[in-house]
Structures are given as C-alpha cells and as structure tokens.
Amino acid sequence: MRSKRNGTQRQTALITGGSGGIGLEIAKVLARKGFDLAIVARNRDSLEAAAGQIEGKHDVKVHVFASDLRRREAPQDIFDFLRNENIPVEILVNNAGFGLGGEFADTDVTRELEMIQVNIAALTHLTKLFLPPMIKVKSGRILNLASTAAFQPGPLMAVYYATKAYVLSFSEALAEELRDSGVTVTALCPGATRTDFASTAHVTQSRLFTLFGIDDPASVAEYGVTAMLHGQRVAIPGFKNKLVAQAHRISPRVVTTKVARILQDSRT
Ligand SMILES: NC(=O)c1ccc[n+]([C@@H]2O[C@H](COP(=O)([O-])OP(=O)(O)OC[C@H]3O[C@@H](n4cnc5c(N)ncnc54)[C@H](OP(=O)(O)O)[C@@H]3O)[C@@H](O)[C@H]2O)c1
C-alpha cells in the first residue's frame, strides 16, 4: 500500500503516542512514504514540535490532537475530531502505552488501572471505532504495539506483560476474522528499545535494559511499518527478540517465567 491522492484527499495514518519514542519514528517512516498523519498524545507542545519537525522535512500534513488515553472518552473524542475534520483514516497505529516495574503487592493500583485503560481498553475502543469504515472501503491497516513481553508472564512487571499478551492475542484473532476483508492487523513485538519507556516504568536498572543491547526506535519503526504494509500478522524485530518469542516452545512456562523475573530484576 502506498499513499495516493484520492481526489484531493491523501491517505492518513492515525498514530497514538506519535509525539515521541517508537510512535514518532513510525510517524516519520509513514511521512516519508507520503501519508498524511494524525498524531495523538497528552502534551500539546511535544505534538506540535513533532508535527513541525515532520512537516519541515516531508510534503505531508500532520494533524495534532491532544488527548489523554487514560480517559475512557478519549477514543470517541479522537474519532469525532477526525470525522468532523473529514479525515478518513487508512492506517491506525495503536502505539501509546506504558509500563510499571515492581512487585505487584507494592505497586500503585491507580497507575496499573490507567495502564490497562491505555494499553488495552483504548486500543480496543479505537479499533472498534476505526475498523468499520475500513471494512466498508475494503482497505485498511492496523498496527498494534505489543512487545516480546507478550510471549511469557513477567514477574516484577506483571500487569504490563499481561496487557501485552492481550494485545498480541487480540491482534492475531482479529487478523484472522478480517482475512479476505482488505483490512490487515499486525502486532509489532519489540524488545527493549531506547525511548522514555524504561524511565517512565522505573526499570532503567533492570537486566533487560542493562545487560543486552537496546534497540534503536527508528529501526523498530521501519521494521514494523514494512510488516504492516505487507499485512504480516506478527512482527518481531531482531534475532534476539525472535529468540525470546520462541523460548516458550522449548522450555516449560515455569522456566520462562523465572527467566523473565531474572531479566526484570535489577543487577544489584
Ligand atoms: N521502549 C521499549 O522498550 C518498548 C518495548 C516493547 C514495546 N514497547 C511499546 O511501544 C509503545 C511505545 O512506547 P515507547 O517506548 O515509544 O514509549 P515512550 O517513549 O514513553 O512514548 C510514549 C508515547 O505515548 C504517549 N502517551 C503516553 N501516555 C499517554 C496517554 N495517557 N495518552 C495519550 N498518549 C500517551 C507519549 O506522549 P505524552 O507523554 O505527551 O502523552 C509518547 O508520545 C508502547 O505501547 C510500549 O509498551 C516499548
């Protein structure tokens, strides 16, 4: 799929969390391919800075919409904004998400319920809203940010790992429902990647982020967009991450769970 003019309308990709990290890199890749963008995040200044950066380099329009996906109404607000602006969405990238490290007995429940809202509920609601118009025109792409965390339980980050298992399961099921519809769903499963994610989740000292190389968000984005445009169902960038994703096939689940705990723990 390539961006094309449809009368005067260029195709648009909606990217949640498009102001930073992997989402911003996905936005840049799609802009390079000629898609107009709609980017969503909480901080309007960061959104406008990202839009300015992209529009300064590529001949595309970047719409910005400041919205907090922890709010239940946010997906409907985003949908209504784009409909009122008469901007059909050809590509939906459900990227916004965050984690939280620590033992479940001690972590902040408010933050965890917000995480479930952003990582699971908002992603599901946005897909519910934007999918029917895609089915109607028999064309569309959905890219959901899962993680290598989706493939096994994650002690010391239990809720986050579980949210990503949901994203992977939901995406694969939906992809199968939509076969032959013209709409594809891709779950992108990065490993540790150099963004603000680790500091937000308080896991910068975990072995996962200190022992092995950390991936570059631009490469992760390039890989994910290519997989999405090819309609690939699951996309795991890099050999190390592919290995992690296969670990459950060769070792009992209790073992992969213990290994995940060791990796989530800090080195000290
Ligand atoms: N980095 C990794 O190691 C890694 C690995 C695997 C998977 N992932 C997944 O990749 C996705 C992107 O993560 P990242 O590493 O790029 O994180 P990041 O650098 O922290 O960027 C997060 C983006 O989401 C936005 N965002 C955060 N909370 C939001 C909210 N409540 N409402 C709306 N927007 C919100 C942020 O902008 P504002 O703060 O302005 O809202 C920012 O644009 C996440 O789903 C994450 O789980 C990351």
The ligand as an SDF file (V2000), in Angstrom:
LIG
                    3D

 48 52  0  0  0  0  0  0  0  0999 V2000
   10.6140    1.0740   24.5850 N   0  0  0  0  0  0  0  0  0  0  0  0
   10.5340   -0.2440   24.7790 C   0  0  0  0  0  0  0  0  0  0  0  0
   11.4640   -0.8870   25.3250 O   0  0  0  0  0  0  0  0  0  0  0  0
    9.3150   -0.9990   24.3080 C   0  0  0  0  0  0  0  0  0  0  0  0
    9.4300   -2.3830   24.0790 C   0  0  0  0  0  0  0  0  0  0  0  0
    8.3160   -3.0860   23.6360 C   0  0  0  0  0  0  0  0  0  0  0  0
    7.1190   -2.4380   23.4240 C   0  0  0  0  0  0  0  0  0  0  0  0
    7.0240   -1.1030   23.6510 N   0  0  0  0  0  0  0  0  0  0  0  0
    5.7190   -0.4470   23.4370 C   0  0  0  0  0  0  0  0  0  0  0  0
    5.8620    0.5530   22.4420 O   0  0  0  0  0  0  0  0  0  0  0  0
    4.8720    1.5730   22.6330 C   0  0  0  0  0  0  0  0  0  0  0  0
    5.5450    2.9370   22.5910 C   0  0  0  0  0  0  0  0  0  0  0  0
    6.4500    3.0090   23.6810 O   0  0  0  0  0  0  0  0  0  0  0  0
    7.7320    3.9420   23.6770 P   0  0  0  0  0  0  0  0  0  0  0  0
    8.8610    3.1100   24.1160 O   0  0  0  0  0  0  0  0  0  0  0  0
    7.8550    4.6850   22.3900 O   0  0  0  0  0  0  0  0  0  0  0  0
    7.3310    4.9300   24.8870 O   0  0  0  0  0  0  0  0  0  0  0  0
    7.6120    6.4670   25.1310 P   0  0  0  0  0  0  0  0  0  0  0  0
    8.9370    6.8720   24.5880 O   0  0  0  0  0  0  0  0  0  0  0  0
    7.3580    6.6660   26.5890 O   0  0  0  0  0  0  0  0  0  0  0  0
    6.4630    7.2070   24.2780 O   0  0  0  0  0  0  0  0  0  0  0  0
    5.1200    7.0840   24.6370 C   0  0  0  0  0  0  0  0  0  0  0  0
    4.2350    7.9310   23.7310 C   0  0  0  0  0  0  0  0  0  0  0  0
    2.8670    7.7260   24.1360 O   0  0  0  0  0  0  0  0  0  0  0  0
    2.3140    8.9450   24.6040 C   0  0  0  0  0  0  0  0  0  0  0  0
    1.4410    8.6470   25.7420 N   0  0  0  0  0  0  0  0  0  0  0  0
    1.8210    8.1270   26.9420 C   0  0  0  0  0  0  0  0  0  0  0  0
    0.7680    8.0610   27.7650 N   0  0  0  0  0  0  0  0  0  0  0  0
   -0.3070    8.5380   27.0670 C   0  0  0  0  0  0  0  0  0  0  0  0
   -1.6690    8.7610   27.3910 C   0  0  0  0  0  0  0  0  0  0  0  0
   -2.1540    8.5040   28.6050 N   0  0  0  0  0  0  0  0  0  0  0  0
   -2.4890    9.2750   26.4400 N   0  0  0  0  0  0  0  0  0  0  0  0
   -2.0130    9.5860   25.2180 C   0  0  0  0  0  0  0  0  0  0  0  0
   -0.7150    9.4110   24.8610 N   0  0  0  0  0  0  0  0  0  0  0  0
    0.1180    8.9000   25.7850 C   0  0  0  0  0  0  0  0  0  0  0  0
    3.5110    9.8320   24.9640 C   0  0  0  0  0  0  0  0  0  0  0  0
    3.2200   11.2280   24.8840 O   0  0  0  0  0  0  0  0  0  0  0  0
    2.6680   12.0610   26.1740 P   0  0  0  0  0  0  0  0  0  0  0  0
    3.5590   11.7130   27.3350 O   0  0  0  0  0  0  0  0  0  0  0  0
    2.7350   13.5020   25.7700 O   0  0  0  0  0  0  0  0  0  0  0  0
    1.2510   11.6250   26.3810 O   0  0  0  0  0  0  0  0  0  0  0  0
    4.5000    9.4210   23.8690 C   0  0  0  0  0  0  0  0  0  0  0  0
    4.1640   10.0630   22.6600 O   0  0  0  0  0  0  0  0  0  0  0  0
    4.1940    1.2450   23.9730 C   0  0  0  0  0  0  0  0  0  0  0  0
    2.9570    0.6020   23.7120 O   0  0  0  0  0  0  0  0  0  0  0  0
    5.1600    0.2860   24.6540 C   0  0  0  0  0  0  0  0  0  0  0  0
    4.5160   -0.5760   25.5490 O   0  0  0  0  0  0  0  0  0  0  0  0
    8.0920   -0.3590   24.0840 C   0  0  0  0  0  0  0  0  0  0  0  0
  1  2  1  0
  2  3  2  0
  2  4  1  0
  4  5  1  0
  4 48  2  0
  5  6  2  0
  6  7  1  0
  7  8  2  0
  8  9  1  0
  8 48  1  0
  9 10  1  0
  9 46  1  0
 10 11  1  0
 11 12  1  0
 11 44  1  0
 12 13  1  0
 13 14  1  0
 14 15  2  0
 14 16  1  0
 14 17  1  0
 17 18  1  0
 18 19  2  0
 18 20  1  0
 18 21  1  0
 21 22  1  0
 22 23  1  0
 23 24  1  0
 23 42  1  0
 24 25  1  0
 25 26  1  0
 25 36  1  0
 26 27  1  0
 26 35  1  0
 27 28  2  0
 28 29  1  0
 29 30  1  0
 29 35  2  0
 30 31  1  0
 30 32  2  0
 32 33  1  0
 33 34  2  0
 34 35  1  0
 36 37  1  0
 36 42  1  0
 37 38  1  0
 38 39  2  0
 38 40  1  0
 38 41  1  0
 42 43  1  0
 44 45  1  0
 44 46  1  0
 46 47  1  0
M  CHG  2   8   1  16  -1
M  END
$$$$
